[in-house]
């Protein structure tokens, strides 16, 4: 682990994060006994079950129990059996950042020791560009959630994932006729994915403005997380990740499939789990 990541881990975690020779009991102690996941349909693993267009939390990158995914919960469980059965998925499909304070209030009621936050895709993906959440409102919503956790679960640790690069999704799939037809028929993320085959200057400019908004909202996530010593932002790892078409659902050509959920779990474990 780099010196920077060791410093960020905080004094109470340095021995674990920086190779301080922990015994088995101490190693278990630095892993939480309970956790809650907050966010939207990505965390609910929407569209990954045999039945289409439903939530499938067993496949969630955060709290899932499907061994194929190797979720954050599963990774913690392997080190600390005390967390067994104490993982809650409080995310809600369709949620924007406005729902995040309510979700963390639920996590507070559960008294968890660790919270994951992955929010923002629906703040970007409106029916049109004008429907996107303003940066100031997004910042306020996320900060309110962080402040609630800090005030009510002062010992809890928090991980925050960046918003994926939806412009990159357009880039790799806009020449796929099935993806284009699906985006059009289901009105998928029209702020970015409307007129997907168009190369006009106006459509290109719109996509770039939406990309700029994603970058700004990720900046807001980083700022809110930095306000609390026990919060870890993924340093844009989720945004920078270059997923493949094989990791995207062919039902909506938007959500991660099981392979995609597996990739998110691996990515977020490496990017934010420094405890």
PyMOL commands that set and color helices and strands:
alter all, ss='L'
color gray80, all
select helices_A, chain A and resi 3-8+11-17+24-29+57-59+72-79+81-83+97-110+121-124+129-131+135-152+166-173+177-186+190-193+201-226+237-240+245-247+258-272
alter helices_A, ss='H'
color red, helices_A
select strands_A, chain A and resi 35-39+87-89+114-118+157-160+231-233
alter strands_A, ss='S'
color yellow, strands_A
deselect
rebuild
show_as cartoon
